Structure formats: C-alpha cells, structure tokens
Amino acid sequence: MSSPGEWYASLPQVSKTCGTVFLVTTIGAMMQVIDVRTLYLDWYLVTRKMQVWRLVTCFSFIGGFSMRYLVKIMLLANHGVPLERSTYQYRTADYVYMHVFSGLCLLAISFVFPGLQLSFLGSPLLYVVLYVWSRNFSDSPVSIMGFLKLQGFYLPWAYLGIDLIMGMSPVECLLGIFVGHLYYFFGTLYPLRTGRNPLATPAWLKNMVENGTNGSNGQQRYTRQTWQGRGRRLAD
C-alpha cells in the first residue's frame, strides 16, 4: 500500500498541478495568507487598472472547504486523473491545450456576458474535464455517492440535475458542458469527418511541454512517434 507521498508523486502532471493549486489557494484563503479579492476576475480591473494576472488567477480558486468543494476535488481525482492517464497518455501537450482552449472560451464568455457574474472560472473548467471524460468513457458504469448509478455519458447532466435540485446556480455546470462540447466536437469529431483539425496543438506548446515533462519526470515522454501512434477513443 503506497504512502500519501507516493500516491501524490504518481499523479499525472496536469491533474496534480490543478489539484495542488486549488488546495493551496483554499488553505491560503482560510489562513488569510491569500486574499481572494486579488484573484477574482474583474474586467474593469483587468482593462482599466492593468491587473492582467486576474485572467489566470481566476482559475485557481474553487471555493472554501465544504461538501461542494470535496465533490469538485473528487471530480478531478475520479475523472480528470483517469482521463489524463488514458486518453491523453503520452499526449500531455494536448491535455494542456484542452485546458488553454477551454480557459480562453470561458474568459470570452465572461467578457461578452457580464451578467453571468463569473468571478472564478476554476469550477467551470472542472466541468469541462468532466464532459470530455464522459464522451471518452460514455459506456463506463459510474455512481454518484454510491446511490445514483448511470452510464458515464450522462454524468455531467446528473451533476447539473443535482445542482438544480439543491437550489444552486446551474451556470458553472452548463458552461462546462458547452465549452467541453466545443472542444470535443472541433478536436475529435470534426477532424474524423473532415480530416482537418482546427484545434491541433501548436508545435511550440508541444516542445515546451515535452521539455518540461522530460525535466521533471523522465518517465513521461511526448515524442512525435508516440503521438502519431495513438488515437482518441470515441464513445459515440
């Protein structure tokens, strides 16, 4: 049985980074070391006061410690980690690009629709990961808290239903589903039908991620040969 340290070290890089950032910001906010008012997205402060760091820090906070916070962390552990280890194995740059594309889409939506009041975008980004997982593992049997059993394809909609039943805003989940579908359609379905991939990962990002992963973990390789030899598993 592995120790907590060994388990943490075994996590794939992107999921480990996201989970660590979420945990650090929440603990920092609880201990009043981090002021979340310096993290949230405010387009007036971004455009008029040049506080451009908010375009990134708004993804770093998913709320204080609560049952809902635990659900989001488990979402990352149960679906983000397996997605990165299977569909995106040896394709870390593609997984990073999925986050970049999704983040830019969420930022654009928050700018165009200020009425949505999207101060933090970490939670919608997690729902993007959940949606992409559900498309790649649509036939996998899953359960929510051991009670509701269903196929993986329906899991994002089940989370949406739970939010509605509990009287919470469905905006975060709906945005995640919408952006996740955009990525899955243009990154997987459209290339299969047309032979063109408008969301192909840029070469500079592949090189940057390859250099970074080779430097931090010699077991992770992102070579041209392994990338060309793998395909995406469709769940349609």
N, C-alpha and C positions, 0 to 999 in steps of 0.2 A: 504494500500500500504506500503510495507516494506521499511525501510531506506537502504541506501547502506551498512551500517554496518551489518544490519540484513541479507541482501542478501549475503554478503561475509561470514558471520558466518554459513549460511545454506549450503554452498557449500560442496560437499563431499571432504574428506581429501586429496586424491591423486591429484585430479584436482586443488584443492585450493593451494596445495603446489607448483605444477608446475607453475601455473599462477603467484603466488607470486614471485617465483624465477626469472621467465622471466621478470617481471615488475621491480623488484629491480635491476637486473643486467643492464637492459636497462637504467633506470634512473641514476644509478650509473655511467655508462659509459658516459652518456650525461653530467653529472655534473663533470666528470673527477675525481670522487671518486674511481671508479673501472677502472683499466687498463685492457682492454680486451686482451692485449698481454700476460697477466698472466693466461688467461682462455683457450685459444685455444689449440687444440690437435696437438702436435708435437712429433712424435715418437722418434726422436733423443733426444729431451729434456727429454722425459719420460725414455728412456732406458739408455742414457749416462749421463744425469745430475740428474737422480732420481727425476724428477719433476712429481711424480706419481699423484698428485692432478689433473693434466690435464685430466686424464681418467674420472673424474667426472665433472669437471667444464666445459668441452667442451659441456655438455648438457644444460648448464644454460643460454646460450645466443642465441637468435633467430634473432638478428639484431637491428638496431636503429629504432626509431619511423618513420613509413612510412605507406602507404596504405597496403603494403605487410605484415608489422608487424601486422596491425589491422586484416587482413584476418586470420593470424595464431592464434591470440588471440580468434577471433570469432570461429575458428575451434575447439579450446579447449572448449570454452563455449557451443557451439551448438552440439558438438558430444562427446567430452570427458566426460563432466558432465553427460549427459543422459546415456551414456554407463556405467559409474560408478554407477549411481543411479538405473539402471535396471538390466542389465546382471550381474553386479558384486555387486549388493546389498547383504550385509552380507558376501561378499567374497572379502574383501579389500586385503587380502594377495595374492589372485590370481591376482588381478589387479596390485599390486606392482610387483609380479613376472613376469607379462607380460612386464612391463617396464624394469625389470632387464634383462630378456632374450633378449629383443629387443635391449637394450643398448649394451649388450655383442656382439650380432651379428653385430651391426653397428661398434663397435670398431674393431672386427675381420676383417670386410670388409675394413675398412680404413687402417689397417695394411697390409693386403695382396695386396691391390690395391692402393698404394700411389699416383698413377697418378690421382686418383679422387680428390685429394686435399680437403679432408673433414676436415676442421679446426674446425667446430662446428657441433654437431650432434643433437641439440635440435629440429630443423625443421624436419629432417627425422623421429625422434621419434614421432612427432605430426602426421605425415602421417601414421605411424604405427597405431596409435589410430584411425585415420580416416578410415583406411582399415578395422580394426576389427569391428568398428561401422557399416560399410557398409555391412559386412557379417551378422551381427546380426539383422540389420534393412533393409534388402535388398528391401523389398516392400514398405518402407515408402516413401511418396512423399516429395521431397525436391526441393529447388530452390537456385540458386546462384545469389545473389544480386537482387532477385526478377525478373530476366529475364529468365534464363535457368531453366526449370523445368524437373525433371527426377526422376527416382527411386533411392533409396539410394544405391543400389548395384553399380551403375555407377558413384557415386560421386568422388571417388579417380581418376578415369580416366578422369573425367571432369576437375579436378584441373590440371592434367597432361597436358591436351589439352590447358588449359588457359596459363600455363607456356610456352608451345611451341609457342603459338600464340603471346605472349608478348616478345618473344625472350629470355626468361630466361632458365637457365640450368634445364633440367628435372631430373638431378641426384638425388636430395633430394627426390622428389616425387616417383621416381622409386624405390629407396632404401626402402622407407617406405612401398610401396606396396609389394615388395619382402619379406622383413622381416615380415611384417604383415601377409602375406600368410603363411610363415613358421610357425609362432605361431598358426595361426588359424587351419592349417592342422594338426600339431602334437599335439595341445592342445585340439582340438574339433573333427575334422573329423576322424583322425586315432583312437582315443580311442573308438569312436562309432562303428567303423568297426572291431576292434580287441579286445576291452576290456582292452587294455593296454594304459596307459597314460605316455609317456616319459617326459612330461612337468608338471607332478604333482608338486604342490607347496611343497617345503620341510617343514617338521614339525617345524623346528627351526624358519623359517620365519613366519609361521602361528602364533606360540607362540609370537614372537617378535611384530608382527603387532597387535595381539589381546591385548597384554599388553599395547601397545602404544595407540591404539584407545580407550580402556577402561579408560585409564588415562586421555585422552584429551577430550573425548566425550562419556558420559555414554549411549547415545542412540545408538551408533554403537556397535554391538555385532558380534563376529565371533566365534561362538561355533560349536562344532562338529555336534550337532543336526541340526542347521540351514544349515550348509554347506552340509550335506548329503541330506537334503530335497529339495535342489534346483538344477536345471539342466540348461544347456545353451540352449538358444533359437536358433535353427538352421534356417537359412534363405536360404537354398538351394532349 
